[in-house]
Amino acid sequence: MKKVLSIATAAAMAINIASVPFNVLAQELPVQSVVNTTIEGKVNATAKVSKLTAYGTEFEAAYDNNYRMPNSNVKEITTNAGSYSGTKLEYILDNQPNTHWETDKNNSDTFTNELIFELEEADVLDRIGFLARSVNQKGFPEEFEIYASETSDGETFQLVASGTAVKTSDFVEFKFEPTSFKRIKFKFKKANIDRPFAAEFRFYKEDVLADQMARLFTDSSKNQVSADFDTVEKLNQFEDDVKSHPLYEQFKEDIENAKYVLSTQKIEATTAVTKTFGHYANTKYAELFRMDYDNIESINNNAGHYSNAVIGKAVDGNLDTYWETNKGNTSTFSNEVEVTFKD
């Protein structure tokens, strides 16, 4: 976040802190709902729908190397409805978003499409990635259920999580509590046009640091830092922890934003001391203590400038040039100058 210095040329000086939009680590899609479930050994497992964090970014390969279960660990995919002509189940694991599987039997009052993924080796997962067919998101799972089995056969499935989602062309993830799977059952409880399609499925392991990032702020407005990170010392320690994470370049801006929020929350207005500054011509003093003009990204004011006395002349390092406002102070107006720093 850019640092902004605002100066009001009035007898009493006021500081206005403007909120700045923050980047979102995993942007939640609109009108999502979560259904809490209880399975053996777990309480209140939840499904949360959001955009798949790293997909399509320069960090995708590094992230997948750390947190994605390789497709080679899927031994077999089966469905209770077959495949429509020209589509194949293996297309949903081919890393090709332009290929897809389509069911050969619509959902109905008496039938619900299911996919079962049997794994070569059991694994602990907490997210399923899903990409719909690009054309109108046909078959998107508007209501879904996720089941786990720790055996290779038999009716040993237990409900892990269920939820709803609004159809989208984004690669989304369905997140739940970390769960051990030997088989994964995905049920299309309600599909767009009642006919499930799928371009891609992906399976992910727990990402503790990303989960902590999601709890950095108390809510989506990001105007208050959560209690776990409510000091700069805590934020610095957390930043040290995430520097090795593949998504650190995305994380660090929110961490800086959190530091900024903490600093603004603790500002208390004081009376400024005004006195003659005798060191302005002292080069050695300037080298030690003066901020370089190169760190100024922009300078603006709320009243324009008189003639050619533009605001930029206030920071050009030349004492013979100056800025002059084009509007005098009044009982209802105070001149202000705002400087934005790069760092």
Steps between C-alpha positions, in 0.01 A plus 500: 500500500628845415578732788307827479586824675218754513561858612213741570596868501268611777541605863388157612651213300289191425623171361266301278587140442350362181432133471674317217370183337698189588588201287313185576690174548198278412210701374171354613235469234162668554205341672682195630368296788657247731338195650648367823516124538623257762694187404678251717798665668408844365264770618360779286696421184422777250503556128611841379496609136764740371723558200792260473783715631797429277329394176616697198774686690877486464508318835272212393769241431686568826175494696385174343837338575445574869126456553332319211455126503637371167240364261715188474372405846150453357473130422151502349201728437150356485154646456152368561374646172746431221647755260338681210638416158832669428575582864711295741552487874878529456450845348432642846855413606690588181593860599328618182220750578363470145409132539214380718290212625123504465260259665279274290209530743333811638431561868137436592278456802619140522860527378809706598828495306809394694871472426731275703879543498696206638854587608810285467613615844277653765560872550384779730328773299306815584401642161358388169562723199230510232484661156174502308462461126580837346178520295237653729639302795264216411470238770650718774436348849264758651452264796761238589599242759847360567548157658807314624579133527815352651446169321535392137152353472169465678244754620734663751454861390443770759379851425785751535336823387226644283412842366374713215673709233405745228612387155819665382774461241763537775696202626349462847588303809270325745674515838430280802674367811813290427378146441665168416381355168551169323193574290336835431136521401375823345123525470333753267195559721383772260666569167445780254249373237480182714784347299847495663806602298857540626814631328746444785521358853803558723574393856696698757665447836475731798674838464538622859665831412234591244233415757670737744511769230125460456462587870731804486205741514177467696277531191501566126516880546856451633483802727585310817782252564405182686621437855755242380691773314423814699859622545773586252723244674246224428468611139878508454530147639219380274664662199824316579298176509340555157805622309563149373137451393440492121240777534709735713499766228120505532504474880741782574273781380224396741759473778615855426138609494449343842802688635355821360163433664672444834699821467196710411295348779760618753546858375419762761496867398759721670597867479774557245801707609593771249845660502770624267680221315867585476630193320333524159828594331708239688572228242631244750193548720273453197676180401441358846144610570316644201274269302606493135264673258514184286274336760219742415257333265264798474406831660153656470292775652129575525499851352705504185785750448539867416647583158797267444574439868420129473504262798799304368724799567453438872714187474747586222791579734522857372444771763438760230184329369174458688140384492215746561137401547230635274248522786533676833405344833153591627274405788377207289813404308856407596781441255655152516806341345520120469824317432509130409823311565618200298626336820 
